[in-house]
Amino acid sequence: MKELIEYIVKSIVAEPDKVSLTEETDDRGLILKLEVAPDDKGRVIGKQGRVAEAMRTLLRVKAARAETQVKLEII
């Protein structure tokens, strides 16, 4: 799941070398924390949060197949 989000984010940002994605596990499932350059934050979130919501939807589908839960946090 981490690779999927990394691929999508690096494709849309202007500075792909500043993309950082970390994984954490808690009692509910997996938490992905995404950090990008300040200028790229708007590109990752998208207008009215559409890009971020699309990434979260893809993660939910992939997590449902793996019978777990995933949360994406954009820092």
N, CA, C and O atoms as a GROMACS GRO file, in nm:
protein
  300
    1MET      N    1   0.082  -0.119   0.000
    1MET     CA    2   0.000   0.000   0.000
    1MET      C    3   0.086   0.125   0.000
    1MET      O    4   0.053   0.225  -0.063
    2LYS      N    5   0.197   0.118   0.071
    2LYS     CA    6   0.288   0.232   0.077
    2LYS      C    7   0.342   0.265  -0.062
    2LYS      O    8   0.354   0.382  -0.098
    3GLU      N    9   0.375   0.162  -0.138
    3GLU     CA   10   0.432   0.183  -0.271
    3GLU      C   11   0.332   0.250  -0.365
    3GLU      O   12   0.370   0.333  -0.447
    4LEU      N   13   0.205   0.214  -0.353
    4LEU     CA   14   0.100   0.272  -0.436
    4LEU      C   15   0.090   0.423  -0.414
    4LEU      O   16   0.090   0.500  -0.510
    5ILE      N   17   0.082   0.464  -0.289
    5ILE     CA   18   0.070   0.606  -0.257
    5ILE      C   19   0.197   0.681  -0.296
    5ILE      O   20   0.191   0.793  -0.347
    6GLU      N   21   0.312   0.620  -0.271
    6GLU     CA   22   0.438   0.684  -0.308
    6GLU      C   23   0.444   0.709  -0.459
    6GLU      O   24   0.486   0.816  -0.502
    7TYR      N   25   0.404   0.611  -0.538
    7TYR     CA   26   0.405   0.625  -0.683
    7TYR      C   27   0.312   0.737  -0.729
    7TYR      O   28   0.349   0.819  -0.814
    8ILE      N   29   0.191   0.742  -0.673
    8ILE     CA   30   0.094   0.844  -0.712
    8ILE      C   31   0.145   0.984  -0.676
    8ILE      O   32   0.140   1.075  -0.758
    9VAL      N   33   0.192   0.999  -0.554
    9VAL     CA   34   0.236   1.130  -0.506
    9VAL      C   35   0.358   1.180  -0.582
    9VAL      O   36   0.364   1.296  -0.621
   10LYS      N   37   0.455   1.092  -0.604
   10LYS     CA   38   0.575   1.134  -0.677
   10LYS      C   39   0.543   1.171  -0.821
   10LYS      O   40   0.617   1.247  -0.883
   11SER      N   41   0.434   1.118  -0.875
   11SER     CA   42   0.394   1.151  -1.012
   11SER      C   43   0.332   1.290  -1.024
   11SER      O   44   0.338   1.350  -1.131
   12ILE      N   45   0.273   1.341  -0.916
   12ILE     CA   46   0.202   1.468  -0.927
   12ILE      C   47   0.274   1.587  -0.865
   12ILE      O   48   0.236   1.701  -0.890
   13VAL      N   49   0.378   1.564  -0.784
   13VAL     CA   50   0.446   1.675  -0.719
   13VAL      C   51   0.559   1.729  -0.806
   13VAL      O   52   0.606   1.661  -0.898
   14ALA      N   53   0.602   1.851  -0.776
   14ALA     CA   54   0.712   1.914  -0.849
   14ALA      C   55   0.847   1.870  -0.795
   14ALA      O   56   0.947   1.868  -0.868
   15GLU      N   57   0.852   1.834  -0.666
   15GLU     CA   58   0.976   1.791  -0.602
   15GLU      C   59   0.961   1.650  -0.546
   15GLU      O   60   0.939   1.635  -0.426
   16PRO      N   61   0.973   1.547  -0.630
   16PRO     CA   62   0.951   1.410  -0.583
   16PRO      C   63   1.056   1.361  -0.483
   16PRO      O   64   1.030   1.266  -0.409
   17ASP      N   65   1.172   1.423  -0.481
   17ASP     CA   66   1.275   1.380  -0.386
   17ASP      C   67   1.244   1.422  -0.242
   17ASP      O   68   1.306   1.372  -0.149
   18LYS      N   69   1.148   1.512  -0.223
   18LYS     CA   70   1.112   1.556  -0.088
   18LYS      C   71   0.989   1.484  -0.034
   18LYS      O   72   0.935   1.522   0.070
   19VAL      N   73   0.944   1.380  -0.103
   19VAL     CA   74   0.829   1.302  -0.057
   19VAL      C   75   0.878   1.202   0.047
   19VAL      O   76   0.973   1.127   0.024
   20SER      N   77   0.811   1.201   0.161
   20SER     CA   78   0.844   1.108   0.268
   20SER      C   79   0.716   1.040   0.315
   20SER      O   80   0.619   1.107   0.350
   21LEU      N   81   0.717   0.908   0.316
   21LEU     CA   82   0.599   0.832   0.358
   21LEU      C   83   0.642   0.732   0.464
   21LEU      O   84   0.727   0.647   0.438
   22THR      N   85   0.584   0.743   0.584
   22THR     CA   86   0.618   0.651   0.692
   22THR      C   87   0.496   0.570   0.730
   22THR      O   88   0.382   0.615   0.718
   23GLU      N   89   0.522   0.449   0.777
   23GLU     CA   90   0.415   0.358   0.820
   23GLU      C   91   0.418   0.343   0.971
   23GLU      O   92   0.525   0.331   1.031
   24GLU      N   93   0.302   0.343   1.031
   24GLU     CA   94   0.288   0.314   1.174
   24GLU      C   95   0.172   0.218   1.190
   24GLU      O   96   0.076   0.221   1.112
   25THR      N   97   0.179   0.134   1.290
   25THR     CA   98   0.073   0.039   1.315
   25THR      C   99   0.015   0.066   1.454
   25THR      O  100   0.089   0.086   1.550
   26ASP      N  101  -0.118   0.066   1.461
   26ASP     CA  102  -0.183   0.078   1.590
   26ASP      C  103  -0.285  -0.035   1.603
   26ASP      O  104  -0.287  -0.127   1.521
   27ASP      N  105  -0.369  -0.028   1.705
   27ASP     CA  106  -0.465  -0.136   1.729
   27ASP      C  107  -0.572  -0.146   1.621
   27ASP      O  108  -0.632  -0.252   1.604
   28ARG      N  109  -0.599  -0.038   1.548
   28ARG     CA  110  -0.702  -0.040   1.444
   28ARG      C  111  -0.649  -0.078   1.306
   28ARG      O  112  -0.725  -0.124   1.222
   29GLY      N  113  -0.521  -0.059   1.283
   29GLY     CA  114  -0.465  -0.091   1.152
   29GLY      C  115  -0.342  -0.010   1.122
   29GLY      O  116  -0.264   0.023   1.212
   30LEU      N  117  -0.324   0.022   0.996
   30LEU     CA  118  -0.205   0.088   0.946
   30LEU      C  119  -0.231   0.238   0.929
   30LEU      O  120  -0.338   0.278   0.881
   31ILE      N  121  -0.133   0.319   0.966
   31ILE     CA  122  -0.140   0.464   0.946
   31ILE      C  123  -0.024   0.504   0.856
   31ILE      O  124   0.091   0.477   0.888
   32LEU      N  125  -0.055   0.568   0.743
   32LEU     CA  126   0.047   0.617   0.653
   32LEU      C  127   0.057   0.768   0.670
   32LEU      O  128  -0.043   0.838   0.655
   33LYS      N  129   0.176   0.817   0.703
   33LYS     CA  130   0.197   0.960   0.722
   33LYS      C  131   0.278   1.012   0.604
   33LYS      O  132   0.392   0.970   0.580
   34LEU      N  133   0.219   1.105   0.530
   34LEU     CA  134   0.278   1.158   0.409
   34LEU      C  135   0.326   1.300   0.431
   34LEU      O  136   0.251   1.386   0.478
   35GLU      N  137   0.453   1.324   0.398
   35GLU     CA  138   0.510   1.459   0.405
   35GLU      C  139   0.562   1.496   0.268
   35GLU      O  140   0.632   1.418   0.203
   36VAL      N  141   0.528   1.618   0.224
   36VAL     CA  142   0.576   1.669   0.095
   36VAL      C  143   0.629   1.810   0.116
   36VAL      O  144   0.613   1.868   0.224
   37ALA      N  145   0.691   1.866   0.012
   37ALA     CA  146   0.738   2.003   0.019
   37ALA      C  147   0.618   2.097   0.036
   37ALA      O  148   0.510   2.067  -0.014
   38PRO      N  149   0.635   2.208   0.107
   38PRO     CA  150   0.522   2.300   0.130
   38PRO      C  151   0.453   2.347   0.003
   38PRO      O  152   0.331   2.366   0.002
   39ASP      N  153   0.528   2.367  -0.105
   39ASP     CA  154   0.468   2.411  -0.231
   39ASP      C  155   0.386   2.302  -0.297
   39ASP      O  156   0.298   2.332  -0.378
   40ASP      N  157   0.412   2.176  -0.265
   40ASP     CA  158   0.342   2.064  -0.328
   40ASP      C  159   0.218   2.018  -0.251
   40ASP      O  160   0.142   1.934  -0.299
   41LYS      N  161   0.199   2.072  -0.133
   41LYS     CA  162   0.088   2.027  -0.050
   41LYS      C  163  -0.047   2.047  -0.119
   41LYS      O  164  -0.135   1.961  -0.109
   42GLY      N  165  -0.064   2.158  -0.189
   42GLY     CA  166  -0.188   2.184  -0.260
   42GLY      C  167  -0.212   2.085  -0.372
   42GLY      O  168  -0.327   2.048  -0.399
   43ARG      N  169  -0.107   2.042  -0.438
   43ARG     CA  170  -0.121   1.943  -0.546
   43ARG      C  171  -0.164   1.808  -0.492
   43ARG      O  172  -0.243   1.737  -0.554
   44VAL      N  173  -0.112   1.773  -0.376
   44VAL     CA  174  -0.145   1.643  -0.317
   44VAL      C  175  -0.288   1.643  -0.264
   44VAL      O  176  -0.358   1.543  -0.276
   45ILE      N  177  -0.331   1.753  -0.206
   45ILE     CA  178  -0.467   1.761  -0.153
   45ILE      C  179  -0.567   1.779  -0.266
   45ILE      O  180  -0.672   1.715  -0.265
   46GLY      N  181  -0.537   1.864  -0.362
   46GLY     CA  182  -0.626   1.886  -0.476
   46GLY      C  183  -0.738   1.983  -0.443
   46GLY      O  184  -0.756   2.022  -0.328
   47LYS      N  185  -0.812   2.022  -0.546
   47LYS     CA  186  -0.924   2.113  -0.525
   47LYS      C  187  -1.032   2.044  -0.443
   47LYS      O  188  -1.079   1.935  -0.478
   48GLN      N  189  -1.069   2.108  -0.335
   48GLN     CA  190  -1.170   2.059  -0.242
   48GLN      C  191  -1.136   1.920  -0.189
   48GLN      O  192  -1.225   1.844  -0.150
   49GLY      N  193  -1.006   1.886  -0.187
   49GLY     CA  194  -0.961   1.759  -0.131
   49GLY      C  195  -0.986   1.638  -0.218
   49GLY      O  196  -0.985   1.525  -0.168
   50ARG      N  197  -1.009   1.658  -0.346
   50ARG     CA  198  -1.045   1.546  -0.435
   50ARG      C  199  -0.931   1.448  -0.456
   50ARG      O  200  -0.954   1.327  -0.459
   51VAL      N  201  -0.809   1.497  -0.472
   51VAL     CA  202  -0.695   1.407  -0.495
   51VAL      C  203  -0.669   1.324  -0.369
   51VAL      O  204  -0.649   1.203  -0.378
   52ALA      N  205  -0.668   1.389  -0.254
   52ALA     CA  206  -0.646   1.318  -0.128
   52ALA      C  207  -0.757   1.216  -0.104
   52ALA      O  208  -0.729   1.104  -0.059
   53GLU      N  209  -0.879   1.252  -0.132
   53GLU     CA  210  -0.991   1.159  -0.113
   53GLU      C  211  -0.981   1.040  -0.208
   53GLU      O  212  -1.014   0.928  -0.170
   54ALA      N  213  -0.936   1.063  -0.330
   54ALA     CA  214  -0.920   0.954  -0.426
   54ALA      C  215  -0.812   0.856  -0.377
   54ALA      O  216  -0.828   0.735  -0.389
   55MET      N  217  -0.702   0.909  -0.323
   55MET     CA  218  -0.597   0.822  -0.270
   55MET      C  219  -0.648   0.742  -0.151
   55MET      O  220  -0.617   0.623  -0.138
   56ARG      N  221  -0.727   0.806  -0.066
   56ARG     CA  222  -0.782   0.735   0.050
   56ARG      C  223  -0.880   0.626   0.006
   56ARG      O  224  -0.886   0.519   0.068
   57THR      N  225  -0.956   0.652  -0.099
   57THR     CA  226  -1.048   0.551  -0.151
   57THR      C  227  -0.971   0.430  -0.203
   57THR      O  228  -1.008   0.316  -0.176
   58LEU      N  229  -0.864   0.455  -0.278
   58LEU     CA  230  -0.782   0.344  -0.327
   58LEU      C  231  -0.724   0.263  -0.211
   58LEU      O  232  -0.719   0.140  -0.217
   59LEU      N  233  -0.680   0.331  -0.108
   59LEU     CA  234  -0.626   0.261   0.009
   59LEU      C  235  -0.733   0.177   0.079
   59LEU      O  236  -0.706   0.065   0.123
   60ARG      N  237  -0.854   0.231   0.090
   60ARG     CA  238  -0.963   0.155   0.154
   60ARG      C  239  -0.993   0.027   0.078
   60ARG      O  240  -1.015  -0.078   0.139
   61VAL      N  241  -0.996   0.036  -0.055
   61VAL     CA  242  -1.023  -0.082  -0.136
   61VAL      C  243  -0.913  -0.187  -0.118
   61VAL      O  244  -0.941  -0.305  -0.100
   62LYS      N  245  -0.790  -0.142  -0.123
   62LYS     CA  246  -0.677  -0.234  -0.106
   62LYS      C  247  -0.675  -0.293   0.035
   62LYS      O  248  -0.642  -0.410   0.053
   63ALA      N  249  -0.710  -0.212   0.134
   63ALA     CA  250  -0.712  -0.260   0.273
   63ALA      C  251  -0.826  -0.359   0.295
   63ALA      O  252  -0.812  -0.454   0.371
   64ALA      N  253  -0.938  -0.337   0.229
   64ALA     CA  254  -1.051  -0.428   0.244
   64ALA      C  255  -1.015  -0.567   0.192
   64ALA      O  256  -1.056  -0.668   0.248
   65ARG      N  257  -0.938  -0.571   0.084
   65ARG     CA  258  -0.893  -0.701   0.032
   65ARG      C  259  -0.798  -0.771   0.129
   65ARG      O  260  -0.798  -0.894   0.138
   66ALA      N  261  -0.720  -0.692   0.200
   66ALA     CA  262  -0.626  -0.748   0.298
   66ALA      C  263  -0.690  -0.764   0.436
   66ALA      O  264  -0.623  -0.805   0.530
   67GLU      N  265  -0.818  -0.731   0.447
   67GLU     CA  266  -0.895  -0.740   0.572
   67GLU      C  267  -0.829  -0.662   0.685
   67GLU      O  268  -0.809  -0.714   0.795
   68THR      N  269  -0.797  -0.536   0.658
   68THR     CA  270  -0.739  -0.447   0.758
   68THR      C  271  -0.793  -0.306   0.732
   68THR      O  272  -0.876  -0.286   0.644
   69GLN      N  273  -0.747  -0.210   0.808
   69GLN     CA  274  -0.786  -0.071   0.789
   69GLN      C  275  -0.660   0.013   0.770
   69GLN      O  276  -0.555  -0.014   0.828
   70VAL      N  277  -0.675   0.116   0.685
   70VAL     CA  278  -0.563   0.205   0.657
   70VAL      C  279  -0.612   0.349   0.667
   70VAL      O  280  -0.722   0.382   0.625
   71LYS      N  281  -0.526   0.433   0.722
   71LYS     CA  282  -0.556   0.576   0.733
   71LYS      C  283  -0.440   0.654   0.673
   71LYS      O  284  -0.324   0.625   0.702
   72LEU      N  285  -0.470   0.752   0.589
   72LEU     CA  286  -0.369   0.837   0.527
   72LEU      C  287  -0.373   0.975   0.591
   72LEU      O  288  -0.476   1.041   0.590
   73GLU      N  289  -0.261   1.017   0.646
   73GLU     CA  290  -0.248   1.150   0.705
   73GLU      C  291  -0.149   1.230   0.623
   73GLU      O  292  -0.037   1.186   0.598
   74ILE      N  293  -0.190   1.350   0.582
   74ILE     CA  294  -0.101   1.438   0.508
   74ILE      C  295  -0.051   1.544   0.606
   74ILE      O  296  -0.129   1.625   0.655
   75ILE      N  297   0.078   1.543   0.632
   75ILE     CA  298   0.137   1.631   0.733
   75ILE      C  299   0.193   1.755   0.667
   75ILE      O  300   0.247   1.842   0.734
   0.00000   0.00000   0.00000
